[in-house]
Amino acid sequence: MRVWKRLVVAALLLAPLPAMAEFSAEQRAEIVSIVRDAMRQDPTILRDAITSLQADEAARERAGSRETLASMRDKLTTPADPVGGNAKGDVTIVEFFDVRCPYCKKLEPEMAQFLAGDKKVRLVYKDLPILGPASTLGAKALLAAHRQNGYEKFRDAVMKGPADITPAGLEALAKKQGLDWAKMSHDMEDPAIRQQLDDNLALAHTLKIEGTPALIVGDEVVPGMVGLSELRRLVSEARKAKG
């Protein structure tokens, strides 16, 4: 098939439906006939059109995500958020996670290795309990441990522990980490902690984060598990964007 004809057919396939209303019934029938004939001769046209549509949709989603992220920048990090890495780092990674999420657990060693190699990154933790009551229990315990300056060590212990989170299990881990369990169990019921979790959930919803883990690096929302090389790439691009 000639290149020009292929391009015309692809354009017709990609044309928005309202545009077809501008043609008469006879013209629309002729267009359909042309497209059908072209697809019989070269079925890859449809594949290429679908690929193009998917690329356009992905680009629109990224643009919309960046706009939303820019509008929510002042809510992305708060003084109440636990922080790891370099608190004065030149690039911030915001990590939404659930303590019971298996992919979040897999991300842990990758993130630890990355932070060990890049001392200029700040990591902000956003507890996002989306996997049921046990996740909420664990998230409350982590934020209560934060009040004793024990967030990261307690988080590390919980993330390495079983997914079946229970009060007894949390108590054992807290005592092993030298934390005051009586104070933790009291603080876990503080409405301020519940509000912080609700705020995290609302922020994730606004940013269209539908699962964990999810990272925000610069102006990119990155869903799902990422490896060491991807972390390096994302942070490098964020630095370049800052100039």
Backbone bond lengths (Angstrom), bond angles and torsions (degrees), N, CA, C in turn:
res aa  C-N    CA-C-N  psi(-1)  N-CA   C-N-CA  omega(-1)  CA-C   N-CA-C  phi
1 M - - - 1.471 - - 1.528 109.52 -
2 R 1.335 117.42 136.02 1.437 120.37 179.12 1.535 110.86 -61.80
3 V 1.337 113.86 149.43 1.469 119.04 -176.54 1.514 111.12 -60.65
4 W 1.353 117.25 -42.22 1.464 119.30 -176.79 1.516 111.86 -61.72
5 K 1.353 115.65 -39.87 1.462 119.30 -178.97 1.527 110.38 -68.04
6 R 1.339 116.01 -37.93 1.460 120.63 178.57 1.533 110.11 -62.01
7 L 1.325 115.47 -42.07 1.468 119.61 -179.85 1.523 111.42 -65.64
8 V 1.331 116.35 -39.68 1.469 120.11 178.82 1.524 110.89 -62.64
9 V 1.322 116.41 -46.07 1.464 120.41 -179.54 1.525 110.83 -63.77
10 A 1.327 116.43 -42.61 1.466 119.29 178.17 1.519 110.71 -60.97
11 A 1.341 117.15 -39.68 1.465 120.87 178.86 1.518 110.90 -63.61
12 L 1.325 116.87 -39.90 1.459 120.65 178.28 1.525 111.29 -64.28
13 L 1.329 116.15 -40.32 1.465 120.09 179.82 1.524 111.19 -65.99
14 L 1.325 116.02 -33.54 1.463 120.53 -176.77 1.525 112.83 -88.23
15 A 1.310 117.65 -9.66 1.460 120.97 -177.28 1.520 110.71 -64.69
16 P 1.350 118.01 137.75 1.464 120.01 176.81 1.518 111.07 -63.00
17 L 1.319 116.64 147.00 1.462 121.60 -177.31 1.528 113.51 -56.20
18 P 1.345 120.30 -40.30 1.471 118.95 -179.92 1.521 112.57 -58.50
19 A 1.353 117.42 -28.17 1.461 119.55 -178.47 1.518 111.51 -65.27
20 M 1.325 117.76 -29.93 1.463 121.70 -179.77 1.519 111.61 -65.42
21 A 1.320 117.09 -24.45 1.464 120.46 -178.53 1.523 111.71 -68.05
22 E 1.342 116.40 -16.13 1.453 120.02 -179.33 1.532 111.71 -76.10
23 F 1.338 116.88 -13.72 1.459 120.81 -179.90 1.526 110.26 -95.09
24 S 1.315 115.78 155.53 1.467 120.59 175.61 1.523 108.79 -74.54
25 A 1.339 116.18 169.47 1.465 120.45 179.63 1.521 110.31 -60.27
26 E 1.354 116.35 -41.82 1.465 119.92 179.79 1.521 111.46 -64.18
27 Q 1.334 116.57 -40.32 1.466 120.20 179.89 1.520 111.07 -67.16
28 R 1.338 116.03 -39.73 1.472 118.96 178.92 1.520 110.60 -64.01
29 A 1.325 116.40 -40.53 1.467 120.42 178.88 1.524 110.36 -63.06
30 E 1.335 116.37 -40.38 1.463 119.91 179.05 1.530 110.75 -65.83
31 I 1.326 116.14 -40.02 1.470 120.27 178.96 1.527 110.41 -61.73
32 V 1.346 115.77 -46.02 1.462 120.18 179.67 1.519 110.37 -60.27
33 S 1.327 116.09 -40.56 1.459 120.56 179.56 1.527 111.19 -63.49
34 I 1.336 116.32 -42.73 1.468 121.23 179.26 1.523 110.65 -62.43
35 V 1.333 115.48 -44.89 1.467 120.16 -178.27 1.524 110.37 -64.17
36 R 1.326 116.52 -45.16 1.473 120.17 -179.38 1.522 110.67 -61.39
37 D 1.328 116.13 -43.59 1.463 120.26 -179.33 1.526 110.54 -63.94
38 A 1.323 116.16 -42.15 1.464 120.50 -179.28 1.519 111.27 -65.50
39 M 1.344 116.56 -39.61 1.458 120.13 -178.82 1.519 111.80 -69.78
40 R 1.340 116.69 -30.63 1.462 119.40 175.66 1.530 110.14 -66.59
41 Q 1.335 115.22 -38.29 1.460 119.32 -179.19 1.531 112.05 -76.08
42 D 1.317 116.45 -33.42 1.475 120.28 -176.73 1.533 109.32 -145.42
43 P 1.342 117.65 87.16 1.476 121.65 -178.02 1.521 113.63 -62.03
44 T 1.339 118.07 -17.99 1.474 119.17 -178.11 1.524 112.07 -68.63
45 I 1.327 117.43 -15.02 1.462 119.88 178.49 1.524 110.77 -58.76
46 L 1.343 115.37 -44.04 1.457 119.48 -179.28 1.523 110.70 -64.23
47 R 1.332 115.85 -42.78 1.464 119.76 179.01 1.523 110.71 -59.61
48 D 1.346 115.40 -45.08 1.461 119.57 -178.97 1.527 111.40 -65.40
49 A 1.340 116.04 -37.21 1.467 119.73 179.19 1.521 110.66 -65.65
50 I 1.345 116.45 -42.34 1.468 120.36 179.16 1.523 110.33 -64.31
51 T 1.336 116.42 -42.22 1.468 120.56 178.14 1.523 110.94 -60.03
52 S 1.335 115.71 -41.53 1.460 120.39 179.34 1.526 111.23 -65.43
53 L 1.332 115.68 -42.87 1.464 119.99 178.12 1.525 111.17 -61.10
54 Q 1.333 116.29 -42.90 1.460 120.52 179.94 1.522 111.06 -64.25
55 A 1.326 116.78 -39.88 1.460 120.69 179.01 1.525 110.74 -64.82
56 D 1.341 115.70 -42.24 1.470 119.87 178.78 1.526 110.99 -63.68
57 E 1.333 115.93 -42.66 1.461 120.20 179.93 1.526 111.01 -64.21
58 A 1.329 116.70 -41.62 1.463 120.64 178.47 1.526 110.97 -62.96
59 A 1.328 116.27 -39.85 1.466 120.54 178.97 1.521 110.91 -64.95
60 R 1.334 116.72 -41.03 1.466 120.50 178.10 1.521 111.33 -64.94
61 E 1.332 115.76 -39.73 1.453 119.64 179.11 1.523 111.28 -65.01
62 R 1.347 116.59 -41.35 1.461 120.02 178.45 1.523 111.03 -63.59
63 A 1.329 116.20 -41.45 1.464 120.09 179.54 1.523 110.52 -64.46
64 G 1.340 116.22 -43.55 1.463 119.99 178.64 1.509 111.70 -64.70
65 S 1.334 116.91 -38.45 1.456 121.90 179.12 1.521 111.00 -63.73
66 R 1.334 116.17 -40.89 1.466 120.11 179.45 1.527 111.18 -66.22
67 E 1.315 116.30 -39.62 1.466 119.71 178.75 1.529 110.70 -64.12
68 T 1.332 115.99 -44.78 1.463 119.87 178.85 1.514 110.70 -63.40
69 L 1.322 115.61 -42.70 1.463 120.45 -179.93 1.520 110.86 -61.26
70 A 1.314 116.82 -41.86 1.468 120.54 179.15 1.526 111.08 -62.39
71 S 1.337 116.39 -38.24 1.465 119.94 -178.97 1.524 112.62 -73.15
72 M 1.340 116.60 -21.23 1.463 120.92 -178.13 1.524 112.40 -105.05
73 R 1.323 117.70 10.37 1.460 121.71 -173.36 1.525 112.53 -56.46
74 D 1.334 117.30 -37.63 1.470 119.36 -178.03 1.523 112.92 -71.86
75 K 1.352 116.92 -15.91 1.459 120.51 179.39 1.530 112.15 -102.85
76 L 1.324 115.78 -3.84 1.451 119.55 -174.50 1.525 112.14 -69.21
77 T 1.306 116.24 -36.86 1.464 120.41 174.44 1.519 108.69 -129.04
78 T 1.324 116.06 141.90 1.466 121.74 179.77 1.523 109.07 -131.82
79 P 1.324 118.02 161.65 1.469 120.38 178.22 1.523 112.80 -60.07
80 A 1.323 117.77 -22.15 1.469 120.67 -178.42 1.522 113.10 -81.44
81 D 1.337 117.57 -12.67 1.467 120.90 -176.63 1.529 111.37 -71.60
82 P 1.325 117.89 133.76 1.464 120.58 171.29 1.530 109.79 -65.80
83 V 1.325 116.17 145.21 1.458 120.86 -176.40 1.524 109.93 -130.30
84 G 1.340 115.57 137.49 1.451 122.02 174.50 1.510 110.20 -121.63
85 G 1.321 116.65 -179.37 1.451 119.72 -178.46 1.511 111.10 69.03
86 N 1.315 116.63 -143.19 1.460 122.86 179.27 1.521 109.00 -94.52
87 A 1.330 116.41 111.45 1.467 120.59 -176.45 1.522 112.39 -60.32
88 K 1.339 117.52 -20.10 1.465 121.95 179.36 1.529 110.74 -112.07
89 G 1.325 115.96 26.68 1.456 120.58 -177.40 1.511 113.79 -61.72
90 D 1.337 116.02 157.37 1.464 120.33 -178.91 1.518 112.91 -83.17
91 V 1.336 116.55 -14.84 1.466 121.79 176.29 1.525 108.13 -131.73
92 T 1.323 116.00 137.79 1.465 121.02 179.43 1.523 110.52 -110.79
93 I 1.326 115.08 131.62 1.459 121.82 169.75 1.519 107.16 -106.88
94 V 1.308 117.19 126.46 1.463 121.60 174.31 1.522 107.19 -103.99
95 E 1.329 116.03 122.76 1.469 120.35 -177.01 1.528 110.82 -113.18
96 F 1.316 115.86 115.96 1.458 121.95 171.66 1.527 106.81 -90.36
97 F 1.329 116.57 126.67 1.462 118.98 -176.70 1.526 110.65 -148.50
98 D 1.323 113.91 159.74 1.465 122.18 173.56 1.528 106.51 -119.25
99 V 1.319 117.21 132.61 1.466 120.52 -175.23 1.522 112.71 -62.75
100 R 1.326 118.15 -18.46 1.466 120.83 -179.07 1.521 112.99 -101.41
101 C 1.304 117.04 -2.72 1.467 121.87 -176.40 1.528 110.48 -72.90
102 P 1.326 118.04 121.54 1.474 120.04 -178.92 1.527 113.29 -64.49
103 Y 1.324 117.54 -31.96 1.459 120.21 179.01 1.523 111.27 -74.26
104 C 1.332 116.71 -31.46 1.464 120.26 174.39 1.528 109.67 -64.75
105 K 1.325 115.75 -39.40 1.465 120.10 178.08 1.535 110.77 -64.24
106 K 1.340 116.80 -37.22 1.462 120.46 178.82 1.523 111.66 -69.77
107 L 1.318 115.91 -28.64 1.462 119.98 179.34 1.530 111.90 -71.27
108 E 1.326 117.30 -26.48 1.463 121.82 -173.91 1.525 113.79 -52.41
109 P 1.336 119.87 -55.89 1.465 118.64 -178.37 1.523 113.18 -64.25
110 E 1.343 116.77 -32.63 1.464 120.13 177.66 1.528 110.19 -65.11
111 M 1.328 116.41 -44.86 1.457 120.62 -179.65 1.524 110.78 -67.09
112 A 1.321 117.47 -40.66 1.462 121.03 179.59 1.526 110.66 -62.02
113 Q 1.329 116.31 -43.34 1.463 120.14 178.87 1.521 110.86 -65.67
114 F 1.328 115.74 -39.35 1.460 119.36 179.42 1.526 111.10 -63.56
115 L 1.332 117.35 -47.70 1.461 121.30 -178.59 1.533 111.54 -65.16
116 A 1.323 116.14 -32.00 1.460 119.84 178.00 1.529 111.00 -66.90
117 G 1.328 116.12 -29.22 1.458 120.47 -178.74 1.513 114.19 -93.55
118 D 1.323 117.35 -16.80 1.465 121.51 -179.84 1.527 108.09 -128.14
119 K 1.303 115.50 103.00 1.466 121.08 -174.81 1.531 113.48 -86.97
120 K 1.324 116.35 10.58 1.465 119.33 -177.04 1.526 112.21 -113.09
121 V 1.317 116.96 17.40 1.463 120.71 -176.94 1.523 110.86 -111.92
122 R 1.313 114.80 133.78 1.469 121.38 173.98 1.524 108.05 -99.15
123 L 1.324 116.50 132.67 1.467 121.59 178.33 1.523 108.91 -113.12
124 V 1.321 115.82 118.75 1.471 121.43 179.57 1.522 108.10 -104.65
125 Y 1.322 116.19 125.87 1.465 121.43 -177.71 1.530 110.78 -92.94
126 K 1.321 115.28 131.58 1.458 122.01 174.11 1.531 108.66 -120.62
127 D 1.316 116.32 100.92 1.467 120.30 177.85 1.525 108.85 -66.12
128 L 1.327 115.63 125.01 1.463 120.91 -176.42 1.528 108.96 -130.65
129 P 1.323 117.60 83.23 1.472 120.89 -176.33 1.528 112.37 -76.69
130 I 1.322 116.50 95.79 1.460 121.20 -176.40 1.525 112.70 -115.06
131 L 1.331 116.61 -0.35 1.462 119.36 -175.24 1.522 112.80 -108.15
132 G 1.323 116.04 33.27 1.458 119.44 173.02 1.520 115.14 104.18
133 P 1.340 116.53 -179.83 1.464 122.71 -176.24 1.532 113.95 -56.76
134 A 1.339 117.73 -37.00 1.464 119.84 -179.89 1.531 110.73 -64.32
135 S 1.325 116.91 -34.72 1.462 120.68 177.18 1.524 110.45 -66.90
136 T 1.323 116.57 -41.96 1.465 120.61 177.61 1.519 110.49 -62.65
137 L 1.323 116.66 -41.98 1.461 121.26 178.02 1.530 110.50 -59.47
138 G 1.330 116.23 -46.45 1.455 120.13 179.69 1.516 112.49 -64.42
139 A 1.330 117.06 -41.39 1.460 121.22 -179.86 1.527 111.01 -64.25
140 K 1.316 116.50 -41.62 1.464 119.95 177.32 1.531 110.64 -61.45
141 A 1.321 116.02 -40.53 1.468 120.28 -179.54 1.530 110.66 -64.81
142 L 1.324 116.80 -40.97 1.461 119.79 179.26 1.528 111.36 -62.70
143 L 1.325 116.53 -45.20 1.464 119.18 -179.11 1.526 111.43 -69.24
144 A 1.330 116.48 -29.57 1.469 119.51 174.62 1.527 109.70 -69.49
145 A 1.319 117.83 -39.59 1.468 121.44 177.09 1.528 110.62 -63.91
146 H 1.330 116.34 -31.58 1.466 121.04 178.44 1.525 110.86 -59.08
147 R 1.309 117.36 -32.09 1.464 121.43 179.88 1.528 111.78 -70.93
148 Q 1.315 116.09 -12.75 1.467 120.98 176.04 1.533 110.58 -109.80
149 N 1.339 115.47 17.64 1.472 121.42 -178.73 1.527 111.73 57.99
150 G 1.326 115.13 32.42 1.456 118.84 -178.60 1.511 113.43 -120.95
151 Y 1.320 116.39 20.83 1.470 119.57 -173.65 1.527 112.75 -59.15
152 E 1.330 117.31 -54.56 1.470 119.25 -171.85 1.526 112.70 -66.41
153 K 1.315 117.26 -42.35 1.462 118.15 -179.33 1.526 111.28 -69.14
154 F 1.330 116.64 -34.97 1.463 119.30 178.31 1.525 110.02 -73.65
155 R 1.314 117.02 -38.57 1.460 121.05 177.28 1.519 110.19 -60.94
156 D 1.320 116.37 -43.87 1.454 120.52 179.86 1.524 110.80 -59.73
157 A 1.341 115.90 -41.45 1.465 120.36 -179.75 1.525 111.15 -67.20
158 V 1.327 117.01 -42.58 1.471 120.96 -179.38 1.527 110.86 -67.11
159 M 1.339 117.13 -42.62 1.458 120.69 -178.45 1.525 111.73 -65.86
160 K 1.315 116.76 -29.60 1.464 120.64 178.32 1.528 112.00 -85.32
161 G 1.323 116.48 -10.64 1.454 121.17 -178.54 1.511 112.70 -85.67
162 P 1.321 117.11 -175.74 1.470 121.39 -179.27 1.521 112.26 -69.52
163 A 1.331 115.97 154.36 1.465 120.62 179.24 1.521 111.11 -70.82
164 D 1.331 116.31 -21.99 1.461 121.01 179.04 1.528 109.14 -79.32
165 I 1.335 115.98 85.06 1.460 121.81 -176.27 1.525 109.86 -83.87
166 T 1.337 116.01 127.50 1.462 122.22 179.99 1.523 109.37 -131.99
167 P 1.336 117.51 159.44 1.471 119.47 176.75 1.524 112.30 -56.85
168 A 1.328 116.53 -41.49 1.467 119.64 -179.55 1.528 111.08 -63.70
169 G 1.324 116.01 -41.24 1.454 119.67 179.34 1.521 111.70 -66.27
170 L 1.310 117.23 -40.50 1.456 121.07 178.20 1.529 111.01 -65.33
171 E 1.304 116.09 -40.28 1.465 120.23 178.73 1.524 110.55 -60.92
172 A 1.328 116.33 -44.45 1.465 120.28 -179.92 1.525 111.07 -62.27
173 L 1.331 116.27 -42.59 1.457 119.99 179.67 1.529 111.13 -67.14
174 A 1.327 116.71 -40.11 1.462 120.75 -179.37 1.522 110.88 -62.72
175 K 1.315 115.77 -45.44 1.470 119.53 -179.29 1.524 110.69 -66.00
176 K 1.328 116.41 -35.67 1.462 120.32 178.93 1.526 110.71 -65.91
177 Q 1.333 116.54 -30.02 1.459 121.29 179.54 1.523 112.14 -89.47
178 G 1.339 116.71 4.06 1.467 120.61 178.22 1.514 114.31 76.25
179 L 1.323 116.64 23.20 1.466 120.67 179.53 1.523 110.62 -93.92
180 D 1.323 115.31 154.49 1.459 122.27 -179.98 1.532 108.03 -83.63
181 W 1.332 116.56 100.93 1.455 120.22 -175.88 1.522 112.20 -66.03
182 A 1.314 117.77 -36.92 1.471 120.31 179.71 1.528 110.06 -59.43
183 K 1.316 115.84 -44.72 1.466 119.54 178.57 1.527 110.41 -68.28
184 M 1.328 116.89 -40.45 1.461 120.12 179.73 1.518 111.39 -61.12
185 S 1.334 117.10 -47.73 1.458 120.46 -178.17 1.518 111.18 -63.29
186 H 1.329 116.66 -31.92 1.471 120.40 176.17 1.529 110.46 -70.33
187 D 1.341 115.90 -47.08 1.460 120.39 -177.95 1.528 112.43 -66.14
188 M 1.306 116.87 -27.80 1.462 120.41 179.94 1.529 111.94 -60.49
189 E 1.309 116.92 -24.99 1.467 121.33 -179.28 1.520 112.55 -94.88
190 D 1.319 116.92 4.22 1.466 120.92 178.54 1.529 108.76 -67.05
191 P 1.326 118.58 127.74 1.476 120.79 179.00 1.528 112.88 -57.06
192 A 1.336 117.04 -26.13 1.463 119.67 -179.82 1.522 111.32 -64.95
193 I 1.318 117.12 -35.07 1.471 120.52 177.52 1.515 109.89 -70.34
194 R 1.315 117.65 -42.52 1.454 120.58 176.72 1.527 110.40 -60.32
195 Q 1.336 116.21 -40.03 1.460 120.44 179.57 1.528 111.37 -65.89
196 Q 1.324 116.25 -38.51 1.461 119.70 178.60 1.528 111.22 -62.38
197 L 1.318 116.18 -41.37 1.469 120.04 177.64 1.523 110.85 -66.67
198 D 1.316 116.82 -40.42 1.470 120.46 177.44 1.526 110.90 -62.15
199 D 1.338 115.65 -39.97 1.464 119.96 178.50 1.529 110.80 -64.59
200 N 1.318 116.18 -40.04 1.474 120.02 177.65 1.522 110.96 -62.09
201 L 1.337 115.85 -43.36 1.458 120.49 179.62 1.530 111.07 -64.26
202 A 1.334 116.47 -41.16 1.463 120.28 179.72 1.524 110.83 -66.17
203 L 1.327 116.88 -40.24 1.457 121.00 178.62 1.529 110.54 -63.97
204 A 1.321 116.14 -44.03 1.470 120.28 178.77 1.524 110.67 -61.03
205 H 1.323 116.66 -40.46 1.464 120.81 179.02 1.529 110.50 -63.08
206 T 1.319 116.89 -43.94 1.459 120.81 179.85 1.522 111.33 -62.72
207 L 1.332 115.97 -37.55 1.457 121.02 -179.22 1.532 112.17 -83.94
208 K 1.340 115.95 2.58 1.468 122.94 179.82 1.529 111.84 60.74
209 I 1.310 115.14 36.65 1.458 121.04 173.60 1.522 106.65 -86.18
210 E 1.319 116.68 117.27 1.461 121.24 -172.57 1.524 113.77 -109.46
211 G 1.307 117.09 -1.58 1.460 119.92 -179.49 1.508 110.66 -161.56
212 T 1.314 115.51 176.16 1.454 121.24 178.54 1.517 109.63 -124.55
213 P 1.342 116.35 152.82 1.463 126.40 -4.22 1.525 111.28 -76.02
214 A 1.322 115.56 161.85 1.458 122.33 172.54 1.519 106.81 -143.44
215 L 1.304 115.79 134.07 1.456 121.33 -178.77 1.514 110.16 -116.12
216 I 1.318 115.27 149.12 1.458 121.14 169.64 1.525 106.16 -120.88
217 V 1.317 115.39 119.64 1.459 121.57 -179.98 1.522 107.18 -129.23
218 G 1.320 116.68 115.10 1.455 118.99 -175.39 1.512 110.11 64.00
219 D 1.333 116.32 -122.74 1.468 120.02 178.84 1.517 111.49 -107.69
220 E 1.331 116.23 23.89 1.456 120.95 -179.84 1.530 111.62 -112.76
221 V 1.330 116.21 131.29 1.456 122.16 169.72 1.521 106.30 -97.09
222 V 1.328 116.46 119.80 1.461 121.41 -173.03 1.534 109.10 -115.77
223 P 1.321 118.20 103.30 1.463 120.34 -179.93 1.520 111.60 -82.19
224 G 1.319 115.60 145.45 1.455 120.00 172.20 1.513 114.57 88.95
225 M 1.317 113.45 175.39 1.454 123.00 -179.06 1.532 110.83 -69.22
226 V 1.332 116.65 135.26 1.459 121.70 175.40 1.525 108.98 -127.86
227 G 1.313 115.51 155.08 1.449 120.62 179.85 1.512 112.45 -99.13
228 L 1.315 115.66 -178.17 1.460 122.75 -176.00 1.527 112.02 -60.04
229 S 1.321 116.99 -45.72 1.464 119.86 -178.00 1.525 111.49 -64.22
230 E 1.336 116.80 -36.85 1.471 120.24 178.92 1.521 110.74 -69.42
231 L 1.323 117.86 -38.35 1.462 120.90 176.18 1.524 110.25 -60.00
232 R 1.318 115.88 -44.78 1.465 119.89 179.49 1.519 111.54 -61.96
233 R 1.335 116.05 -41.91 1.462 119.91 -179.79 1.523 111.20 -64.15
234 L 1.327 116.60 -46.29 1.461 121.40 -178.09 1.527 111.57 -61.22
235 V 1.315 116.54 -44.42 1.465 120.08 -179.25 1.521 110.74 -69.48
236 S 1.336 117.00 -38.44 1.462 120.37 177.58 1.519 110.81 -60.82
237 E 1.343 116.98 -43.08 1.467 120.44 179.51 1.524 111.16 -67.79
238 A 1.337 117.05 -35.93 1.466 120.18 177.91 1.523 110.16 -64.81
239 R 1.310 116.98 -39.08 1.483 120.52 178.41 1.531 110.32 -65.27
240 K 1.319 116.37 -43.42 1.459 120.17 -179.42 1.525 110.07 -62.35
241 A 1.339 116.28 -39.37 1.469 120.33 -178.70 1.528 111.08 -65.73
242 K 1.328 116.43 -29.60 1.460 119.53 179.08 1.519 112.00 -77.54
243 G 1.343 115.82 -14.77 1.450 120.02 179.31 1.511 111.38 81.34
